[in-house]
Amino acid sequence: MKLEVQNVKVSLKSREILKDVTLKLENGEILAVLGPNGSGKSTLLRTIFGILKPMEGVVLYDGKSMDLDEIAKIAAYLPQEVPETKLRVIDVVLLGRTPHLSGIKKATRKDLYIALKALKAVNLENFAERVFNELSGGEKQKVMLARLFAQEPKIMLLDEPTAHLDLSAQIEIMRLVKSKVVEGSSAIVALHDINLAATFADKIVMLKNGVIHYEGRADEVLTPESIREIYGIDSIVKKIGKYVFVTPKVISSKNGKHVHVICGGGSGTAIIQSLVEAGYRVSAGVLNVLDSDWETAVDLGCEVICEAPFSEISEENHNKNLKLVEEANAVVLTNLNLGKGNLKNLFAAKRASELKKLVVIEKDPFKYRNFAGKVAEEVYESITKSSVVVKNEGDAIEAVRILVNG
């Protein structure tokens, strides 16, 4: 089913929220709507669903204008707010069948079958008799998604479906939405997370003050310029294969000193957090996207040199790593495991040791962390001879303080 929004204007309490909004959604597409708070994302979804009426313009489903009752039979809307209820999970999901019921509005055996199938689709088939209010936040959101699936919509409208969820739950929710689109639906998803949008959406719309400023594929519209215009922040945009990743750019720090961390696999999380708290400008790399250290660095607004998931460090990113090593006031090599994929990180650390600015955190003997063979062993041995070697993050912070202050 094709959806068209044509020149829509919406005002609430005498304030214009949407201004001449025009967009199209084709069957089998996910369209992500990005924008800061108050940009009009929720208003746009409510208008498409028929809850709000535009002052001007029209919303067309396969070329037809419809009222709310008609829309509810072909489209489903998931609002931001998760209800508080003591209903059983199966009863919450059955509410999704309401637009299809007639007469006395009593669910049939077919409706129950569809609701149970929807629960199975979100991997909660054993939760049918559980009380909704007793579930975790992620479980509640999956139940709400099952309610939406039970409606059997051709178009799904989801308002911040991943809000307040941890990373794994966010990805699971988006994968579930994607699976339904693959089966023949389409979806418009309002999101705050730019990287989730870039990963899962076929097209992106960027809203600000009720106006669409950019529309297209992630690699077309996500640029440092567009992000600065929409969000007012400086960012680093990386294009790795078909994926686009956005990280905030750190402009300044409390003490003006720059510390670069060479890490991976969770070995850098504690030291990155401690350095940021101590007021340093922190960078990290080279890290595979979705590595736990990558997540920490991104969440804390650090500059990160990114490599595609499970990929070997490229020469280009190695050179970027060397540049940050040379620019930094101090460099920390964490207690990371070394293999073929990240061996170049060890050579970046070697450069830092040559510059007399390296702190090595050695919690475990290198022989237990070395999966790159004799070369890595020899390089590491040479590194430790001309570096400050410590046993924990606390000692590393003190060593960094001494280094940067001369």
C-alpha positions, 0 to 999 in steps of 0.5 A: 500500500502506498502512503502519500502526505501532501502539503500538510499543515497542522496547528495545535493551540494556535501554534503551527506544528507541521508546515507544508509536509510532503512525503511518500512511503512505498510498500516494503519500505521503512521510513525513519523520521529524525529530529530534535524534541518538538520538531513535529515527529509525533504530530506527523504520525498522529496526523497520518493515523487520523487522530489529528486533522490537518488545516491544509493538505491531505493524507492519502492511502492508495490515493484515497482520503480516509477517516480514522475508522477506515485507517485503523483497518489498514494502519496501526499506530504505536504511541510513545506512552506504554500503558499501565494495566493489570490486564493479562498480556494476551488481553493487551495483544487482543486489543489490536484486533479491535478494528476488525471486530464487529457486532458485540466486539467479542474476540473470536477463536481466529482473533485469539489465534492471530494474537498468539501468533503475534506474541510468538513473532516477538518471542513472548509466546510463553507470556500470554498469561503474565500480568502486563504491569509485572514485565520489564520495560523491554518486555512491555514494548515487545508486547505493545509491538505484538498488539500492533502486529495483531492488527495485521496492518499494511502500514505501521506507525511507530513513535519512539519504539526504542525509547528507554531500552538498552542497546540489545533491546533497541536492536531487537525491536527494530529487527522485529519491525524489519521482519514485518516489512520484509513480509509485506508491510511498510513502516514509518518510525520516529526515532531519536537514535540516528544510528538506528535509523541509518541501520534499519531505514530505507529512507530518512526524513529530517524534521526541524520546527515542523519542516522537512529539511532533508529526505533520502537514503542515510548515505545521502542525508546524514552529513556533518552539515545536515546534523549541525543544521537539525541538531545544532551539534558537530559530528563525525559521519563515517560511511563503512560499506553500506552503513553510516555511523554518526558520533558526536565531535568533542570540541573541548574539554575541561583541562584542554588535555587530549588522551587517546585510548587504544582498546577493544572488547570492553577493556577500555570502558573503565578508563574511558569513563574515568578520563572523561570524568577527570576532564580530559578530551578523550579519543579512542580507536581503532574500534569495530562498530558495536564493540562495547568500548565503541558504545561507551566512547560514543555514549560519552561523546568521544571521537572514535575511529570506527571500523566495520563490525568484525573487520580487520583494521584498514590502512586508512583507519590505521593512519587516522589512529597514528595521527591521533596518537601523535596529536594526543598528550598521552596514550593509553594501551589497555589490557586488550586481546590482540589478534590479526584483526586489530594487530595494527592497534599494537603498532599504533601503541608502539608509535606512542611508546617511541614518542614517550607518551604511552601508558600500558595497563597490564592486568594479565600477562600478554601471552594470555591475550596474544592471538597474533603470534610472535610478531605481536609478542616482540612488538609488545615487549619493545613497547613495555621497555619504553612505556609506563606499565601499570596494573589498573585504571587508577594507576593509569589515571595517575600516570596520565596526569604526570605525563600531561603535566610534564 
